[in-house]
Protein backbone atom coordinates (compact mmCIF):
# COMPACT_ATOMS: atom_id res chain seq x y z
CA UNK A 1 0.00 0.00 0.00
CA UNK A 2 1.21 3.47 -0.77
CA UNK A 3 1.17 5.98 2.06
CA UNK A 4 -2.16 7.78 2.35
CA UNK A 5 -2.22 11.47 3.18
CA UNK A 6 -4.56 12.01 6.15
CA UNK A 7 -4.31 15.74 6.87
CA UNK A 8 -2.09 18.77 7.30
CA UNK A 9 -0.19 18.71 10.58
CA UNK A 10 -1.56 22.19 11.31
CA UNK A 11 -5.07 20.67 11.55
CA UNK A 12 -4.00 18.52 14.52
CA UNK A 13 -3.60 20.64 17.67
CA UNK A 14 -1.10 19.69 20.35
CA UNK A 15 -2.90 17.71 23.09
CA UNK A 16 -5.66 17.18 20.54
CA UNK A 17 -7.33 14.29 18.76
CA UNK A 18 -8.88 14.32 15.29
CA UNK A 19 -10.84 11.53 13.56
CA UNK A 20 -10.08 10.23 10.08
CA UNK A 21 -11.60 7.70 7.70
CA UNK A 22 -9.82 5.76 4.98
CA UNK A 23 -11.81 3.80 2.43
CA UNK A 24 -15.46 3.62 1.54
CA UNK A 25 -18.38 1.26 1.79
CA UNK A 26 -19.70 -0.52 4.84
CA UNK A 27 -16.34 -1.03 6.59
CA UNK A 28 -13.94 1.89 6.11
CA UNK A 29 -10.99 2.25 8.46
CA UNK A 30 -11.95 4.73 11.17
CA UNK A 31 -9.06 6.11 13.15
CA UNK A 32 -8.02 8.87 15.47
CA UNK A 33 -4.85 10.95 15.18
CA UNK A 34 -3.42 12.34 18.41
CA UNK A 35 -0.64 14.82 19.04
CA UNK A 36 1.20 15.45 22.27
CA UNK A 37 4.47 17.32 22.79
CA UNK A 38 4.90 17.37 19.01
CA UNK A 39 4.61 13.57 18.65
CA UNK A 40 1.89 12.26 16.33
CA UNK A 41 0.31 8.84 16.81
CA UNK A 42 -2.73 7.08 15.36
CA UNK A 43 -5.09 4.44 16.67
CA UNK A 44 -8.04 2.52 15.31
CA UNK A 45 -11.22 4.14 16.59
CA UNK A 46 -12.37 0.93 18.27
CA UNK A 47 -12.73 0.34 22.01
CA UNK A 48 -10.98 -2.88 23.13
CA UNK A 49 -13.72 -3.43 25.75
CA UNK A 50 -16.99 -2.54 24.05
CA UNK A 51 -15.94 -3.03 20.42
CA UNK A 52 -17.39 0.21 19.09
CA UNK A 53 -16.22 3.75 18.35
CA UNK A 54 -14.61 5.75 21.14
CA UNK A 55 -16.19 9.06 20.22
CA UNK A 56 -19.69 10.23 21.01
CA UNK A 57 -20.66 12.67 19.82
CA UNK A 58 -18.56 11.99 16.73
CA UNK A 59 -15.20 13.75 16.85
CA UNK A 60 -15.15 14.15 20.67
CA UNK A 61 -12.31 11.95 21.92
CA UNK A 62 -10.65 13.76 24.78
CA UNK A 63 -11.50 14.49 28.39
CA UNK A 64 -12.35 18.12 29.16
CA UNK A 65 -9.77 18.37 31.94
CA UNK A 66 -6.73 16.88 30.28
CA UNK A 67 -5.20 15.11 27.31
CA UNK A 68 -6.68 11.62 27.67
CA UNK A 69 -8.56 9.71 25.02
CA UNK A 70 -11.90 8.62 26.43
CA UNK A 71 -14.41 5.96 25.43
CA UNK A 72 -17.74 7.75 25.58
CA UNK A 73 -19.79 4.66 26.40
CA UNK A 74 -18.08 3.58 29.63
CA UNK A 75 -15.51 6.27 30.44
CA UNK A 76 -12.32 4.26 29.91
CA UNK A 77 -9.25 6.49 29.65
CA UNK A 78 -6.37 5.87 27.24
CA UNK A 79 -2.94 7.50 27.12
CA UNK A 80 -2.08 9.52 24.03
CA UNK A 81 1.49 8.17 24.07
CA UNK A 82 0.75 4.46 23.62
CA UNK A 83 -3.03 3.89 23.69
CA UNK A 84 -2.94 1.97 26.97
CA UNK A 85 -6.19 1.95 28.92
CA UNK A 86 -5.32 3.29 32.37
CA UNK A 87 -8.84 3.45 33.85
CA UNK A 88 -12.08 1.61 33.18
CA UNK A 89 -13.13 -1.94 32.33
CA UNK A 90 -10.36 -2.45 29.78
CA UNK A 91 -7.47 -1.34 32.04
CA UNK A 92 -4.20 -2.80 30.82
CA UNK A 93 -5.46 -3.27 27.25
CA UNK A 94 -4.38 -1.10 24.32
CA UNK A 95 -5.94 0.64 21.37
CA UNK A 96 -4.70 -0.79 18.07
CA UNK A 97 -1.82 1.37 16.82
CA UNK A 98 -1.63 2.52 13.23
CA UNK A 99 1.72 3.43 11.63
CA UNK A 100 1.85 7.09 10.67
CA UNK A 101 4.57 9.54 9.71
CA UNK A 102 4.87 13.29 9.36
CA UNK A 103 6.36 14.17 5.99
CA UNK A 104 6.87 17.86 5.46
CA UNK A 105 3.67 19.50 6.67
CA UNK A 106 1.34 16.49 6.30
CA UNK A 107 0.50 13.32 8.24
CA UNK A 108 0.42 10.03 6.34
CA UNK A 109 -0.94 6.58 7.14
CA UNK A 110 1.83 4.14 6.20
CA UNK A 111 -0.10 0.86 6.35
CA UNK A 112 -3.71 -0.16 6.91
CA UNK A 113 -4.42 -2.95 9.43
CA UNK A 114 -6.19 -6.20 8.73
CA UNK A 115 -9.95 -5.91 9.31
CA UNK A 116 -11.02 -6.07 12.94
Secondary structure as the mmCIF struct_conf table of DSSP 4:
data_model
#
loop_
_struct_conf.conf_type_id
_struct_conf.id
_struct_conf.beg_label_comp_id
_struct_conf.beg_label_asym_id
_struct_conf.beg_label_seq_id
_struct_conf.end_label_comp_id
_struct_conf.end_label_asym_id
_struct_conf.end_label_seq_id
STRN STRN1 UNK A 4 UNK A 8
HELX_RH_3T_P HELX_RH_3T_P1 UNK A 9 UNK A 11
BEND BEND1 UNK A 12 UNK A 12
TURN_TY1_P TURN_TY1_P1 UNK A 14 UNK A 15
STRN STRN2 UNK A 16 UNK A 22
BEND BEND2 UNK A 23 UNK A 23
BEND BEND3 UNK A 25 UNK A 25
TURN_TY1_P TURN_TY1_P2 UNK A 26 UNK A 27
STRN STRN3 UNK A 29 UNK A 36
TURN_TY1_P TURN_TY1_P3 UNK A 37 UNK A 38
STRN STRN4 UNK A 39 UNK A 44
BEND BEND4 UNK A 45 UNK A 45
TURN_TY1_P TURN_TY1_P4 UNK A 48 UNK A 50
BEND BEND5 UNK A 52 UNK A 52
BEND BEND6 UNK A 54 UNK A 54
BEND BEND7 UNK A 56 UNK A 57
TURN_TY1_P TURN_TY1_P5 UNK A 58 UNK A 59
STRN STRN5 UNK A 62 UNK A 63
TURN_TY1_P TURN_TY1_P6 UNK A 64 UNK A 65
STRN STRN6 UNK A 66 UNK A 70
TURN_TY1_P TURN_TY1_P7 UNK A 72 UNK A 74
STRN STRN7 UNK A 77 UNK A 79
TURN_TY1_P TURN_TY1_P8 UNK A 80 UNK A 82
STRN STRN8 UNK A 84 UNK A 84
STRN STRN9 UNK A 85 UNK A 87
BEND BEND8 UNK A 88 UNK A 88
TURN_TY1_P TURN_TY1_P9 UNK A 89 UNK A 92
STRN STRN10 UNK A 94 UNK A 94
HELX_LH_PP_P HELX_LH_PP_P1 UNK A 95 UNK A 96
STRN STRN11 UNK A 97 UNK A 98
STRN STRN12 UNK A 100 UNK A 103
TURN_TY1_P TURN_TY1_P10 UNK A 104 UNK A 105
STRN STRN13 UNK A 106 UNK A 109
HELX_LH_PP_P HELX_LH_PP_P2 UNK A 112 UNK A 115
#
